[in-house]
Amino acid sequence: MSGDKELADLRAQRMKELQGMQQQQQKQEEMQQQQQQAINSVLNQVLDQQARARLNTISIAKPERGRQLESVILQMATTGQLAGRLSEADLVALVERINAQTQKTTSVKFDRRRAAVDDDDD
């Protein structure tokens, strides 16, 4: 009988832990949603409709690049570097400037010697 009580106590304790974890996850999700709403609010204030549409398109195609652009625009807005609303042309110029700064160079190297050594059809 005491084993059943201990088992019931363990189950009740585990249920409380799971409920606590679930509530914590819900709080984190709510905070993330609030942060995203605040970001969207600022972006709607500083971007015109075409620029906002372009930023959304970039975010869908390349999520990392979209987040990077959003953070740059938010930083510019909070530091007062934006005089008015950004147009689509301004956003394109900003994208090009960021691309020039973060452009990666790729190189392709062919190792032709290995192909000649692997010819053992004799």
C-alpha positions in Angstrom: 0.0 0.0 0.0 2.8 2.5 0.8 4.3 1.8 -2.7 1.0 2.9 -4.3 1.0 6.1 -2.2 4.7 6.8 -3.1 3.9 6.2 -6.8 0.9 8.5 -6.6 3.1 11.2 -4.9 5.7 10.8 -7.6 3.1 11.1 -10.4 1.6 14.2 -8.8 5.1 15.8 -8.4 6.0 15.0 -12.0 2.6 16.5 -13.2 3.4 19.7 -11.3 6.8 19.9 -12.9 5.4 19.3 -16.4 2.7 22.0 -15.8 5.4 24.4 -14.6 7.5 23.8 -17.6 4.5 24.2 -19.9 3.6 27.5 -18.2 7.2 28.7 -18.6 7.1 27.8 -22.3 3.9 29.8 -22.8 5.4 32.8 -21.0 8.5 32.6 -23.3 6.3 32.4 -26.4 4.2 35.3 -25.3 7.3 37.4 -24.7 8.6 36.5 -28.2 5.3 37.4 -29.7 5.3 40.8 -27.9 8.9 41.5 -29.1 8.0 40.6 -32.6 4.9 42.9 -32.5 7.1 45.7 -31.2 9.6 45.1 -34.0 6.8 45.0 -36.6 5.4 48.2 -35.2 8.7 50.1 -35.5 9.3 48.7 -39.0 5.8 49.8 -40.1 6.6 53.3 -38.8 9.9 53.6 -40.6 9.2 51.7 -43.9 6.8 52.6 -46.6 4.5 49.9 -48.0 6.7 48.9 -50.9 9.8 48.7 -48.7 7.9 46.7 -46.1 6.8 44.3 -48.8 10.4 43.9 -50.1 11.7 43.3 -46.6 9.0 40.6 -46.2 10.0 39.0 -49.5 13.7 39.0 -48.4 12.8 37.5 -45.1 10.9 34.7 -46.8 13.7 33.9 -49.2 16.6 34.3 -46.8 15.4 34.4 -43.2 18.9 35.2 -41.8 19.4 38.1 -44.2 15.9 39.4 -43.3 16.7 39.3 -39.6 19.9 41.1 -40.2 18.2 43.8 -42.2 15.5 44.2 -39.6 18.1 44.7 -36.9 20.0 47.3 -38.9 16.8 49.2 -39.6 15.8 49.0 -36.0 19.2 50.2 -34.9 19.1 53.1 -37.4 15.6 54.1 -36.2 16.5 54.0 -32.5 19.7 56.0 -32.9 17.9 58.6 -35.0 19.8 58.0 -38.3 16.5 57.9 -40.3 15.2 61.3 -41.3 11.8 59.9 -42.6 10.3 56.8 -43.9 12.5 54.5 -46.0 11.4 54.0 -49.5 11.9 50.8 -51.5 14.9 52.4 -53.3 16.4 53.3 -49.9 15.9 49.7 -48.7 17.6 48.4 -51.9 20.6 50.7 -51.3 20.8 49.5 -47.7 20.7 45.9 -48.9 23.4 46.5 -51.4 25.6 48.2 -48.8 25.2 45.3 -46.3 25.9 42.8 -49.1 29.1 44.6 -50.0 30.2 44.5 -46.4 29.4 40.8 -45.8 30.1 39.4 -49.2 31.9 36.1 -49.1 34.5 35.1 -51.7 34.3 31.6 -52.9 37.0 29.7 -54.7 37.0 26.4 -56.5 40.1 24.3 -56.5 40.5 21.4 -58.8 42.9 18.6 -57.9 43.6 17.0 -61.3 46.4 14.7 -60.1 44.1 12.4 -58.2 42.1 11.6 -61.3 45.2 10.5 -63.2 46.4 8.3 -60.2 43.0 6.5 -59.9 43.2 5.1 -63.5 44.0 1.5 -62.5 42.1 -0.4 -65.3 45.1 -2.5 -66.3 
